[in-house]
Amino acid sequence: MGEVNVAVIAPILGRDLSFVSDVDPRVRVFDANFAAPGHRTGSGGAAAPGSDLADILAHAEVLLVGYPVPEGLVTRSPRLVWAHHTQAGVSNLAGTDLWASQVTLTSSRGAVAATAIAEYALAAAAHFARGLHEAARQKAAGQFTREGYRMLTLRGATMGIIGLGGIGREVARLSRAAGMRVIGTRRSVTAPLPDADGADLVLPADRILDVAAESDFLVICSQLTDETRRFINAPVFAAMKPDAVLINVARGEEVDEDALVDAVTAGRIRGAVLDVYAGELAGQPPRPELTRLPQILLTPHISASGEANMAGPLRQLFADNLRRYLDGQPLLNVVDRSRGY
């Protein structure tokens, strides 16, 4: 393989693009961060004077792109062979020409702050289990009483995980360290597997109602696909324990929010902690009930925040994949468009 031109439109990875150029002398890296939607020229990853996006894309064979993704990238990149997305999920690529093309797509699943997100999930469980939810409710209501607390220890409780991928397995690891029993689902599993993927029991994806029925806390870690859109629905909430809590660190569109609001207001589940909501990535505000109902805690997609070097694993994954590309080896995290991730 001769010289390979790599275009970078991912300001999250910073101004220093040596992690790309240092992979091999054959690599030529072009900084196109100035083209990222909403990016301010002159901040991390700013373009060199005279940079022209059309010229960069016309020569790019490889593209490293973050969120949000500029429109019309494939149309403007006639030599493009491979594009890597800095996000773990690729649902936001649906409808773009990157998704509709034959360009090989890879994602950053498993490299996006899995520990930080798993800590958020465990904190969400503790928020309800150790009474912090009731304390916050009483404070807002001007009350101070021991009444209303429904205490539970995490030790001995069951953490249900829908989607035992990289983040789901990290949720499982931390939950078991806290003394919890862990059950979960995985699409590739066809029969129950004990003690697998860091969980006490892994079930096929179509056994979601069984997981919901056994869980004190149900964490959504799955990718958004046609199959998972609104699949956390009324039957799932009906299967859950009355004191169970839903935790979503995946995509808002995976939860039927009408059914969630109904379940919470009717007392069919105890509550929910949501880091995402339907329409978030499209720039829509959350529905009023998600911010108004005291049984629901909504945060603005911050569960991955807080890691000292969040970009480090993303850079390393891309560098490893670029080496594979140069050597003609299979790429990591290739997206299967038919599956949606």
MARTORNU-404476 format. One record per residue (C-alpha): x, y, z; chain. Coordinates in steps of 0.02 Angstrom, whole numbers, plus 50000, padded with zeros to 5 digits. Layout:
N
(pt (X,Y,Z),'A') ...
***
This chain:
341
(pt (50000,50000,50000),'A') (pt (50064,50172,49954),'A') (pt (50029,50341,50033),'A') (pt (49865,50352,50129),'A') (pt (49775,50518,50157),'A') (pt (49678,50531,50320),'A') (pt (49555,50673,50351),'A') (pt (49507,50713,50531),'A') (pt (49344,50801,50575),'A') (pt (49339,50760,50761),'A') (pt (49380,50907,50876),'A') (pt (49348,50797,51029),'A') (pt (49517,50714,50995),'A') (pt (49612,50878,51011),'A') (pt (49731,50981,50907),'A') (pt (49878,50861,50910),'A') (pt (49851,50734,50770),'A') (pt (50019,50649,50788),'A') (pt (49928,50493,50850),'A') (pt (49876,50474,50667),'A') (pt (50034,50526,50577),'A') (pt (50148,50426,50694),'A') (pt (50066,50261,50643),'A') (pt (50167,50247,50484),'A') (pt (50273,50357,50367),'A') (pt (50147,50320,50229),'A') (pt (50011,50416,50320),'A') (pt (49971,50596,50276),'A') (pt (49849,50673,50399),'A') (pt (49740,50824,50355),'A') (pt (49660,50928,50492),'A') (pt (49480,50966,50442),'A') (pt (49415,51001,50616),'A') (pt (49365,51173,50558),'A') (pt (49224,51087,50461),'A') (pt (49145,51008,50615),'A') (pt (48969,51079,50643),'A') (pt (48974,51208,50782),'A') (pt (49164,51204,50795),'A') (pt (49253,51369,50820),'A') (pt (49402,51396,50707),'A') (pt (49557,51425,50812),'A') (pt (49511,51307,50956),'A') (pt (49574,51129,50971),'A') (pt (49602,51057,50798),'A') (pt (49587,51219,50700),'A') (pt (49634,51214,50518),'A') (pt (49797,51277,50449),'A') (pt (49784,51441,50352),'A') (pt (49718,51409,50178),'A') (pt (49641,51240,50218),'A') (pt (49503,51193,50099),'A') (pt (49379,51058,50146),'A') (pt (49336,51015,49966),'A') (pt (49519,50984,49926),'A') (pt (49548,50882,50085),'A') (pt (49397,50770,50053),'A') (pt (49439,50751,49869),'A') (pt (49601,50663,49919),'A') (pt (49545,50574,50078),'A') (pt (49552,50384,50080),'A') (pt (49515,50372,50266),'A') (pt (49402,50483,50371),'A') (pt (49400,50502,50560),'A') (pt (49239,50591,50605),'A') (pt (49151,50641,50766),'A') (pt (48977,50697,50812),'A') (pt (48884,50788,50737),'A') (pt (48930,50722,50565),'A') (pt (48938,50849,50421),'A') (pt (48820,50816,50277),'A') (pt (48872,50749,50107),'A') (pt (49041,50677,50156),'A') (pt (49038,50531,50034),'A') (pt (48980,50639,49890),'A') (pt (49130,50751,49918),'A') (pt (49253,50609,49950),'A') (pt (49270,50505,49790),'A') (pt (49422,50410,49855),'A') (pt (49349,50368,50026),'A') (pt (49367,50184,50075),'A') (pt (49347,50184,50264),'A') (pt (49267,50301,50391),'A') (pt (49285,50286,50580),'A') (pt (49158,50365,50699),'A') (pt (49213,50424,50871),'A') (pt (49048,50373,50949),'A') (pt (49006,50200,51014),'A') (pt (48833,50207,50935),'A') (pt (48807,50243,50751),'A') (pt (48619,50274,50749),'A') (pt (48653,50458,50712),'A') (pt (48731,50406,50545),'A') (pt (48565,50337,50483),'A') (pt (48502,50450,50344),'A') (pt (48676,50514,50299),'A') (pt (48767,50467,50140),'A') (pt (48898,50380,50247),'A') (pt (48765,50254,50299),'A') (pt (48694,50235,50123),'A') (pt (48864,50210,50042),'A') (pt (48978,50059,50021),'A') (pt (49114,50142,50126),'A') (pt (49174,50030,50268),'A') (pt (49116,50101,50435),'A') (pt (49194,50069,50605),'A') (pt (49137,50133,50775),'A') (pt (49214,50165,50945),'A') (pt (49108,50043,51042),'A') (pt (49200,49978,51193),'A') (pt (49319,50128,51195),'A') (pt (49201,50267,51249),'A') (pt (49219,50296,51437),'A') (pt (49145,50127,51484),'A') (pt (49198,50141,51666),'A') (pt (49128,50317,51686),'A') (pt (48961,50263,51612),'A') (pt (48956,50107,51720),'A') (pt (48990,50212,51875),'A') (pt (48843,50322,51827),'A') (pt (48731,50168,51816),'A') (pt (48787,50106,51986),'A') (pt (48765,50280,52060),'A') (pt (48590,50286,51986),'A') (pt (48548,50122,52072),'A') (pt (48619,50185,52238),'A') (pt (48521,50347,52219),'A') (pt (48359,50250,52242),'A') (pt (48424,50106,52348),'A') (pt (48501,50216,52482),'A') (pt (48360,50342,52496),'A') (pt (48438,50491,52406),'A') (pt (48288,50503,52292),'A') (pt (48170,50522,52441),'A') (pt (48288,50648,52523),'A') (pt (48287,50755,52365),'A') (pt (48097,50742,52354),'A') (pt (48075,50794,52536),'A') (pt (48195,50939,52518),'A') (pt (48099,51006,52368),'A') (pt (47937,50987,52466),'A') (pt (48006,51071,52623),'A') (pt (47993,50911,52724),'A') (pt (48111,50820,52841),'A') (pt (48052,50652,52905),'A') (pt (48103,50470,52911),'A') (pt (47940,50422,52828),'A') (pt (47940,50377,52643),'A') (pt (48111,50297,52635),'A') (pt (48108,50125,52551),'A') (pt (48285,50069,52584),'A') (pt (48377,49929,52494),'A') (pt (48558,49875,52498),'A') (pt (48645,49851,52333),'A') (pt (48725,49695,52403),'A') (pt (48606,49553,52361),'A') (pt (48502,49656,52239),'A') (pt (48489,49607,52056),'A') (pt (48558,49716,51918),'A') (pt (48481,49677,51749),'A') (pt (48580,49733,51597),'A') (pt (48505,49743,51424),'A') (pt (48653,49731,51304),'A') (pt (48812,49654,51372),'A') (pt (48931,49744,51255),'A') (pt (49081,49844,51315),'A') (pt (48981,49961,51427),'A') (pt (48862,49825,51485),'A') (pt (49006,49713,51537),'A') (pt (49083,49856,51637),'A') (pt (48915,49885,51723),'A') (pt (48916,49700,51764),'A') (pt (49093,49707,51834),'A') (pt (49059,49853,51950),'A') (pt (48890,49782,52003),'A') (pt (48965,49615,52052),'A') (pt (49103,49707,52146),'A') (pt (48963,49790,52246),'A') (pt (48892,49619,52289),'A') (pt (48749,49622,52166),'A') (pt (48682,49477,52066),'A') (pt (48694,49517,51881),'A') (pt (48586,49451,51739),'A') (pt (48582,49516,51563),'A') (pt (48547,49490,51379),'A') (pt (48657,49478,51227),'A') (pt (48600,49464,51048),'A') (pt (48731,49334,51001),'A') (pt (48674,49215,51139),'A') (pt (48550,49080,51089),'A') (pt (48534,48986,51255),'A') (pt (48557,49033,51439),'A') (pt (48740,49049,51488),'A') (pt (48791,49050,51671),'A') (pt (48940,49152,51726),'A') (pt (48976,49234,51557),'A') (pt (49019,49412,51502),'A') (pt (49045,49461,51684),'A') (pt (48865,49416,51729),'A') (pt (48795,49276,51835),'A') (pt (48675,49233,51695),'A') (pt (48663,49288,51513),'A') (pt (48501,49259,51417),'A') (pt (48456,49279,51233),'A') (pt (48392,49451,51181),'A') (pt (48214,49386,51165),'A') (pt (48212,49345,51352),'A') (pt (48203,49528,51401),'A') (pt (48042,49504,51499),'A') (pt (48128,49372,51607),'A') (pt (48270,49492,51645),'A') (pt (48147,49632,51683),'A') (pt (48048,49522,51803),'A') (pt (48202,49475,51906),'A') (pt (48288,49644,51911),'A') (pt (48286,49773,52050),'A') (pt (48375,49890,51929),'A') (pt (48363,49874,51740),'A') (pt (48502,49959,51642),'A') (pt (48487,49990,51455),'A') (pt (48658,49975,51371),'A') (pt (48605,49913,51199),'A') (pt (48632,49993,51029),'A') (pt (48487,50085,50947),'A') (pt (48426,49983,50798),'A') (pt (48258,49951,50715),'A') (pt (48236,49805,50835),'A') (pt (48275,49904,50993),'A') (pt (48179,50062,50951),'A') (pt (48046,50083,51089),'A') (pt (48074,49902,51143),'A') (pt (48072,49953,51327),'A') (pt (47883,49963,51321),'A') (pt (47725,49930,51419),'A') (pt (47751,49739,51428),'A') (pt (47926,49767,51498),'A') (pt (47862,49888,51630),'A') (pt (47721,49768,51672),'A') (pt (47850,49630,51701),'A') (pt (47958,49737,51817),'A') (pt (47943,49735,52006),'A') (pt (47844,49880,52083),'A') (pt (48003,49940,52170),'A') (pt (48114,49919,52016),'A') (pt (48206,50065,51934),'A') (pt (48245,50091,51750),'A') (pt (48416,50163,51706),'A') (pt (48453,50216,51526),'A') (pt (48630,50255,51469),'A') (pt (48601,50204,51287),'A') (pt (48482,50303,51175),'A') (pt (48318,50383,51222),'A') (pt (48228,50309,51073),'A') (pt (48247,50135,51148),'A') (pt (48118,50178,51280),'A') (pt (47933,50201,51245),'A') (pt (47920,50362,51344),'A') (pt (47729,50359,51345),'A') (pt (47735,50189,51428),'A') (pt (47871,50247,51548),'A') (pt (47771,50398,51605),'A') (pt (47617,50288,51627),'A') (pt (47714,50159,51727),'A') (pt (47793,50288,51841),'A') (pt (47634,50389,51874),'A') (pt (47533,50231,51905),'A') (pt (47665,50164,52025),'A') (pt (47699,50009,51922),'A') (pt (47886,50045,51940),'A') (pt (47975,50149,52071),'A') (pt (48060,50270,51953),'A') (pt (48192,50300,51820),'A') (pt (48362,50379,51796),'A') (pt (48388,50435,51616),'A') (pt (48546,50507,51540),'A') (pt (48461,50514,51369),'A') (pt (48289,50548,51298),'A') (pt (48198,50529,51132),'A') (pt (48244,50666,51009),'A') (pt (48399,50721,51104),'A') (pt (48523,50696,50962),'A') (pt (48406,50790,50845),'A') (pt (48413,50941,50961),'A') (pt (48237,50924,51029),'A') (pt (48199,50966,51212),'A') (pt (48142,50826,51328),'A') (pt (47956,50799,51354),'A') (pt (47896,50896,51508),'A') (pt (47856,50742,51612),'A') (pt (48039,50689,51613),'A') (pt (48090,50847,51704),'A') (pt (47930,50871,51805),'A') (pt (47896,50700,51881),'A') (pt (47992,50678,52045),'A') (pt (48010,50490,52013),'A') (pt (48117,50525,51859),'A') (pt (48294,50594,51865),'A') (pt (48352,50661,51695),'A') (pt (48530,50714,51657),'A') (pt (48595,50794,51495),'A') (pt (48695,50647,51422),'A') (pt (48842,50669,51541),'A') (pt (48871,50490,51598),'A') (pt (49031,50475,51495),'A') (pt (49105,50634,51568),'A') (pt (49237,50644,51702),'A') (pt (49373,50528,51639),'A') (pt (49541,50616,51645),'A') (pt (49590,50557,51471),'A') (pt (49429,50510,51383),'A') (pt (49505,50542,51211),'A') (pt (49653,50425,51243),'A') (pt (49563,50260,51210),'A') (pt (49479,50335,51057),'A') (pt (49647,50387,50985),'A') (pt (49722,50217,51023),'A') (pt (49578,50122,50942),'A') (pt (49592,50224,50783),'A') (pt (49781,50208,50778),'A') (pt (49768,50019,50799),'A') (pt (49639,50010,50661),'A') (pt (49742,50120,50546),'A') (pt (49888,50001,50568),'A') (pt (49773,49856,50524),'A') (pt (49712,49950,50371),'A') (pt (49890,49982,50311),'A') (pt (49936,49800,50339),'A') (pt (49781,49732,50251),'A') (pt (49713,49656,50413),'A') (pt (49529,49650,50466),'A') (pt (49472,49809,50552),'A') (pt (49403,49814,50730),'A') (pt (49223,49866,50764),'A') (pt (49163,49856,50584),'A') (pt (48981,49913,50577),'A') (pt (48855,49788,50509),'A') (pt (48726,49902,50429),'A') (pt (48596,49764,50427),'A') (pt (48608,49749,50617),'A') (pt (48628,49935,50648),'A') (pt (48794,49930,50742),'A') 
***
